[in-house]
Amino acid sequence: MPIYDYRCKDCNKTFDLLVRASIVPVCPECGSSQLEKLVSPLAPHGKTADILKQARSQAAKEGYFSNYKKSELKQ
């Protein structure tokens, strides 16, 4: 399932969602289905590892470990 960036036309909130083609996404802020799909920026060449490292660091600070293998978690 791809991740898409959206902007809500009702509350102007921008967010990304992991969605299936059969699901109609709604705004997490106001619940509206009046969304505009945005062009997602590509990761700069050679920067993917750094971006992933930053994301994992932020997730660890916030306590989100559900998407990591046990071998990837710092004990």
N, CA, C and O atoms as a MOPAC input file, in Angstrom:
PM7 MOZYME 1SCF
protein

 N      0.84500 1    -1.17800 1     0.00000 1
 C      0.00000 1     0.00000 1     0.00000 1
 C      0.88800 1     1.23800 1     0.00000 1
 O      1.81000 1     1.33800 1     0.80900 1
 N      0.62500 1     2.16600 1    -0.88300 1
 C      1.44100 1     3.38200 1    -0.93600 1
 C      1.02500 1     4.40700 1     0.11700 1
 O     -0.10500 1     4.40800 1     0.60500 1
 N      1.96100 1     5.26400 1     0.44400 1
 C      1.68500 1     6.39500 1     1.33100 1
 C      1.45900 1     7.61400 1     0.45200 1
 O      2.27000 1     7.92100 1    -0.42100 1
 N      0.35500 1     8.30500 1     0.68800 1
 C      0.01900 1     9.50300 1    -0.07300 1
 C     -0.02900 1    10.70900 1     0.85300 1
 O     -0.38900 1    10.59700 1     2.02500 1
 N      0.33900 1    11.86000 1     0.30900 1
 C      0.19500 1    13.13300 1     1.01600 1
 C     -1.12900 1    13.75400 1     0.59000 1
 O     -1.49700 1    13.72200 1    -0.58500 1
 N     -1.83600 1    14.31600 1     1.55900 1
 C     -3.12900 1    14.94500 1     1.29100 1
 C     -3.19500 1    16.30800 1     1.96200 1
 O     -2.48900 1    16.57400 1     2.93500 1
 N     -4.06700 1    17.17900 1     1.41900 1
 C     -4.42000 1    18.43400 1     2.06600 1
 C     -5.93000 1    18.47100 1     2.15000 1
 O     -6.62200 1    18.26600 1     1.15200 1
 N     -6.44200 1    18.73200 1     3.34500 1
 C     -7.88400 1    18.81300 1     3.55800 1
 C     -8.38700 1    20.15800 1     3.04600 1
 O     -7.86200 1    21.20800 1     3.41800 1
 N     -9.39500 1    20.12100 1     2.19800 1
 C     -9.96100 1    21.35200 1     1.65300 1
 C    -10.81200 1    22.10100 1     2.68000 1
 O    -11.05400 1    23.29800 1     2.52500 1
 N    -11.26600 1    21.40900 1     3.72600 1
 C    -12.10900 1    22.05600 1     4.74100 1
 C    -11.29200 1    22.74500 1     5.83100 1
 O    -11.56800 1    23.89400 1     6.17700 1
 N    -10.28600 1    22.05400 1     6.37600 1
 C     -9.52400 1    22.64300 1     7.48500 1
 C     -8.08500 1    23.01100 1     7.10700 1
 O     -7.35000 1    23.56000 1     7.92800 1
 N     -7.68100 1    22.70900 1     5.86200 1
 C     -6.36800 1    23.05600 1     5.32300 1
 C     -5.21700 1    22.30800 1     5.98700 1
 O     -4.06600 1    22.72400 1     5.85600 1
 N     -5.49300 1    21.22500 1     6.68900 1
 C     -4.43800 1    20.42700 1     7.31500 1
 C     -3.77100 1    19.55900 1     6.25000 1
 O     -4.45200 1    19.00300 1     5.38800 1
 N     -2.44800 1    19.44200 1     6.30600 1
 C     -1.68600 1    18.58200 1     5.40600 1
 C     -1.19900 1    17.37900 1     6.20400 1
 O     -0.71700 1    17.52800 1     7.32700 1
 N     -1.32400 1    16.18400 1     5.62200 1
 C     -0.95600 1    14.95400 1     6.32000 1
 C     -0.67700 1    13.86500 1     5.30000 1
 O     -0.97800 1    14.02200 1     4.11700 1
 N     -0.09800 1    12.75700 1     5.76100 1
 C      0.10700 1    11.61500 1     4.87800 1
 C     -0.61100 1    10.40800 1     5.44500 1
 O     -0.76800 1    10.26900 1     6.65800 1
 N     -1.04600 1     9.53600 1     4.54400 1
 C     -1.79000 1     8.34800 1     4.93000 1
 C     -1.33700 1     7.15500 1     4.11200 1
 O     -0.98700 1     7.28800 1     2.93900 1
 N     -1.34500 1     5.99900 1     4.73300 1
 C     -1.13200 1     4.73400 1     4.06100 1
 C     -2.51700 1     4.21000 1     3.71000 1
 O     -3.27900 1     3.83500 1     4.60100 1
 N     -2.85100 1     4.17900 1     2.42400 1
 C     -4.22100 1     3.84400 1     2.02400 1
 C     -4.26000 1     2.79100 1     0.92300 1
 O     -3.36500 1     2.70700 1     0.08200 1
 N     -5.31600 1     1.99800 1     0.95400 1
 C     -5.60800 1     1.07300 1    -0.13700 1
 C     -6.43700 1     1.82400 1    -1.16200 1
 O     -7.09400 1     2.81300 1    -0.83700 1
 N     -6.40400 1     1.35200 1    -2.39700 1
 C     -7.15100 1     2.01400 1    -3.46300 1
 C     -8.65600 1     1.96100 1    -3.22100 1
 O     -9.38600 1     2.83200 1    -3.69400 1
 N     -9.12900 1     0.95700 1    -2.49400 1
 C    -10.56000 1     0.79600 1    -2.26600 1
 C    -11.09000 1     1.62800 1    -1.10100 1
 O    -12.30000 1     1.67400 1    -0.88200 1
 N    -10.21000 1     2.28200 1    -0.35400 1
 C    -10.61200 1     3.04900 1     0.83000 1
 C    -10.66100 1     4.54200 1     0.49400 1
 O     -9.75400 1     5.07000 1    -0.14900 1
 N    -11.71800 1     5.21100 1     0.93100 1
 C    -11.81700 1     6.66500 1     0.77300 1
 C    -11.20900 1     7.28600 1     2.03300 1
 O    -11.76200 1     7.13000 1     3.12100 1
 N    -10.07600 1     7.98900 1     1.90100 1
 C     -9.43600 1     8.56300 1     3.08000 1
 C    -10.21200 1     9.76000 1     3.62300 1
 O    -10.92100 1    10.44500 1     2.88500 1
 N    -10.06400 1     9.99800 1     4.91900 1
 C    -10.67900 1    11.15600 1     5.56300 1
 C     -9.61100 1    11.89800 1     6.36100 1
 O     -8.60000 1    11.31900 1     6.75800 1
 N     -9.84700 1    13.16100 1     6.58200 1
 C     -8.93100 1    14.00800 1     7.33700 1
 C     -8.90200 1    13.56600 1     8.80500 1
 O     -9.95700 1    13.42700 1     9.42400 1
 N     -7.71400 1    13.34500 1     9.36700 1
 C     -7.63600 1    12.96000 1    10.77900 1
 C     -8.00100 1    14.09900 1    11.73100 1
 O     -8.29500 1    13.86000 1    12.90200 1
 N     -7.98400 1    15.32800 1    11.23600 1
 C     -8.28200 1    16.49500 1    12.06700 1
 C     -9.78500 1    16.75100 1    12.16300 1
 O    -10.32600 1    16.90300 1    13.25800 1
 N    -10.46500 1    16.79900 1    10.98900 1
 C    -11.88000 1    17.18200 1    11.00600 1
 C    -12.82400 1    16.09900 1    10.46900 1
 O    -14.04300 1    16.23900 1    10.57100 1
 N    -12.27000 1    15.01800 1     9.89600 1
 C    -13.10700 1    13.92700 1     9.40300 1
 C    -13.67400 1    14.14100 1     8.00700 1
 O    -14.46700 1    13.32600 1     7.53700 1
 N    -13.28900 1    15.20600 1     7.34500 1
 C    -13.79500 1    15.50700 1     6.00500 1
 C    -13.19000 1    14.56000 1     4.97000 1
 O    -12.05000 1    14.11700 1     5.10900 1
 N    -13.96400 1    14.25900 1     3.94100 1
 C    -13.44000 1    13.45600 1     2.83700 1
 C    -13.10100 1    14.33500 1     1.63100 1
 O    -12.79200 1    13.82000 1     0.55600 1
 N    -13.15700 1    15.64900 1     1.80600 1
 C    -12.82300 1    16.60000 1     0.74600 1
 C    -11.31300 1    16.83900 1     0.77300 1
 O    -10.84000 1    17.84000 1     1.31000 1
 N    -10.56500 1    15.89900 1     0.18100 1
 C     -9.11400 1    15.94100 1     0.24000 1
 C     -8.51200 1    16.14400 1    -1.13900 1
 O     -9.06700 1    15.71000 1    -2.14900 1
 N     -7.37700 1    16.80500 1    -1.16000 1
 C     -6.60900 1    16.98800 1    -2.38400 1
 C     -5.33900 1    16.15200 1    -2.24900 1
 O     -4.57300 1    16.33300 1    -1.30300 1
 N     -5.11500 1    15.23300 1    -3.19700 1
 C     -3.90100 1    14.42200 1    -3.16700 1
 C     -2.74600 1    15.28300 1    -3.66400 1
 O     -2.83400 1    15.89600 1    -4.72800 1
 N     -1.66200 1    15.32900 1    -2.89000 1
 C     -0.50300 1    16.15000 1    -3.22400 1
 C      0.59300 1    15.30100 1    -3.84200 1
 O      0.61600 1    14.08100 1    -3.67900 1
 N      1.48300 1    15.94500 1    -4.54100 1
 C      2.66100 1    15.26500 1    -5.07800 1
 C      3.64400 1    15.10700 1    -3.93200 1
 O      4.05200 1    16.09400 1    -3.32000 1
 N      4.01900 1    13.89200 1    -3.64300 1
 C      4.94800 1    13.62100 1    -2.54400 1
 C      6.37700 1    13.89900 1    -2.99400 1
 O      6.76700 1    13.53300 1    -4.10300 1
 N      7.15000 1    14.54400 1    -2.13700 1
 C      8.55000 1    14.78500 1    -2.50400 1
 C      9.33200 1    13.47000 1    -2.47000 1
 O      9.07100 1    12.60500 1    -1.63300 1
 N     10.27000 1    13.33400 1    -3.36600 1
 C     11.12100 1    12.15200 1    -3.39800 1
 C     12.27600 1    12.34000 1    -2.43700 1
 O     12.71000 1    13.46300 1    -2.18100 1
 N     12.76500 1    11.24100 1    -1.90900 1
 C     13.94900 1    11.30400 1    -1.05200 1
 C     15.15900 1    11.61200 1    -1.92300 1
 O     15.32900 1    10.99500 1    -2.97500 1
 N     15.99800 1    12.54800 1    -1.51000 1
 C     17.18600 1    12.86600 1    -2.30900 1
 C     18.08400 1    11.64400 1    -2.44400 1
 O     18.23300 1    10.86200 1    -1.50500 1
 N     18.67500 1    11.48900 1    -3.60800 1
 C     19.55200 1    10.35200 1    -3.86800 1
 C     20.68500 1    10.31300 1    -2.84300 1
 O     21.35400 1    11.31900 1    -2.60500 1
 N     20.88900 1     9.16900 1    -2.25500 1
 C     21.95700 1     9.00300 1    -1.27600 1
 C     21.60000 1     9.45500 1     0.12300 1
 O     22.42500 1     9.33800 1     1.02800 1
 N     20.40000 1     9.96500 1     0.33100 1
 C     19.99300 1    10.47400 1     1.64000 1
 C     19.01100 1     9.54000 1     2.34400 1
 O     18.65800 1     9.77800 1     3.49900 1
 N     18.57200 1     8.49800 1     1.67700 1
 C     17.55000 1     7.62200 1     2.23300 1
 C     17.96600 1     7.03400 1     3.57400 1
 O     17.15800 1     6.98900 1     4.50200 1
 N     19.20000 1     6.58900 1     3.69100 1
 C     19.67400 1     5.99700 1     4.95100 1
 C     19.61900 1     7.01500 1     6.08200 1
 O     19.22700 1     6.67700 1     7.19900 1
 N     20.00900 1     8.26700 1     5.80200 1
 C     19.97300 1     9.31500 1     6.83000 1
 C     18.53500 1     9.63500 1     7.23700 1
 O     18.24300 1     9.83200 1     8.41700 1
 N     17.63600 1     9.68400 1     6.24100 1
 C     16.23100 1     9.96300 1     6.53400 1
 C     15.64200 1     8.84600 1     7.38500 1
 O     14.90900 1     9.11200 1     8.33800 1
 N     15.95700 1     7.60200 1     7.05000 1
 C     15.47000 1     6.45400 1     7.81300 1
 C     16.02300 1     6.47700 1     9.23400 1
 O     15.29700 1     6.19700 1    10.18800 1
 N     17.28500 1     6.80300 1     9.37700 1
 C     17.90700 1     6.87700 1    10.70300 1
 C     17.21700 1     7.94100 1    11.55800 1
 O     16.93900 1     7.71300 1    12.73500 1
 N     16.94000 1     9.11100 1    10.95800 1
 C     16.25300 1    10.19000 1    11.67700 1
 C     14.84700 1     9.77000 1    12.08900 1
 O     14.41900 1    10.03200 1    13.21400 1
 N     14.13800 1     9.12500 1    11.18600 1
 C     12.76700 1     8.69700 1    11.47200 1
 C     12.74500 1     7.67300 1    12.58700 1
 O     11.88700 1     7.72900 1    13.46800 1
 N     13.68000 1     6.73900 1    12.55900 1
 C     13.73400 1     5.72400 1    13.61300 1
 C     14.11300 1     6.33400 1    14.95100 1
 O     13.60700 1     5.91600 1    15.99300 1
 N     14.99700 1     7.31800 1    14.92800 1
 C     15.37600 1     8.00400 1    16.15600 1
 C     14.17700 1     8.73200 1    16.75800 1
 O     13.94200 1     8.66500 1    17.96500 1
 N     13.42200 1     9.42500 1    15.91100 1
 C     12.22800 1    10.12800 1    16.38300 1
 C     11.18800 1     9.14000 1    16.91200 1
 O     10.56100 1     9.38800 1    17.94200 1
 N     11.00800 1     8.02700 1    16.21000 1
 C     10.04500 1     7.01400 1    16.65300 1
 C     10.45600 1     6.44100 1    18.00800 1
 O      9.60600 1     6.19100 1    18.86200 1
 N     11.73900 1     6.23600 1    18.20200 1
 C     12.22100 1     5.70600 1    19.48100 1
 C     11.94400 1     6.68900 1    20.61300 1
 O     11.55700 1     6.28800 1    21.71000 1
 N     12.14400 1     7.99100 1    20.34000 1
 C     11.87300 1     9.01500 1    21.35100 1
 C     10.39700 1     9.02900 1    21.72700 1
 O     10.04500 1     9.26000 1    22.88400 1
 N      9.53800 1     8.78000 1    20.74200 1
 C      8.09800 1     8.81500 1    20.97700 1
 C      7.54000 1     7.47100 1    21.42700 1
 O      6.35900 1     7.36500 1    21.76100 1
 N      8.38700 1     6.44400 1    21.43700 1
 C      7.95700 1     5.14400 1    21.92400 1
 C      7.26800 1     4.26500 1    20.90100 1
 O      6.55000 1     3.34000 1    21.27800 1
 N      7.46400 1     4.52500 1    19.62200 1
 C      6.84100 1     3.70600 1    18.58200 1
 C      7.83100 1     2.67400 1    18.06800 1
 O      8.75300 1     3.00900 1    17.32400 1
 N      7.64600 1     1.42800 1    18.45900 1
 C      8.55400 1     0.37300 1    18.04600 1
 C      7.85900 1    -0.72500 1    17.25200 1
 O      8.50200 1    -1.71000 1    16.89000 1
 N      6.57500 1    -0.58800 1    16.97300 1
 C      5.81600 1    -1.68500 1    16.37900 1
 C      6.26500 1    -2.03100 1    14.96600 1
 O      5.99600 1    -3.14200 1    14.51000 1
 N      6.92800 1    -1.14000 1    14.25900 1
 C      7.33000 1    -1.41700 1    12.88300 1
 C      8.75800 1    -1.92300 1    12.76400 1
 O      9.27400 1    -2.05200 1    11.65400 1
 N      9.39800 1    -2.20700 1    13.87100 1
 C     10.78300 1    -2.62500 1    13.83600 1
 C     10.94100 1    -4.08400 1    14.24000 1
 O     10.19300 1    -4.60700 1    15.06600 1
 N     11.92700 1    -4.71600 1    13.64100 1
 C     12.29000 1    -6.07000 1    14.04400 1
 C     13.00100 1    -5.98500 1    15.38500 1
 O     13.57300 1    -4.94300 1    15.70600 1
 N     12.98100 1    -7.04700 1    16.17300 1
 C     13.65600 1    -7.02500 1    17.46600 1
 C     15.14400 1    -6.74200 1    17.30600 1
 O     15.74900 1    -6.07700 1    18.14700 1
 N     15.73600 1    -7.25300 1    16.21500 1
 C     17.17800 1    -7.02000 1    15.98800 1
 C     17.48700 1    -5.55400 1    15.69700 1
 O     18.63300 1    -5.12600 1    15.83500 1
 N     16.48100 1    -4.78400 1    15.29800 1
 C     16.69400 1    -3.37000 1    14.99300 1
 C     16.52600 1    -2.46400 1    16.21100 1
 O     16.91400 1    -1.29600 1    16.17300 1
 N     15.96000 1    -2.98800 1    17.27400 1
 C     15.72500 1    -2.18600 1    18.46600 1
 C     16.96700 1    -2.16000 1    19.35300 1
 O     17.62600 1    -3.18200 1    19.54500 1
 N     17.27600 1    -0.98900 1    19.88600 1
 C     18.35900 1    -0.88300 1    20.86200 1
 C     17.80900 1    -1.31600 1    22.21300 1
 O     16.74500 1    -0.85800 1    22.63200 1
 N     18.50400 1    -2.16100 1    22.86500 1
 C     18.05000 1    -2.65200 1    24.16900 1
 C     18.64100 1    -1.83100 1    25.27800 1
 O     18.37400 1    -2.09400 1    26.45000 1

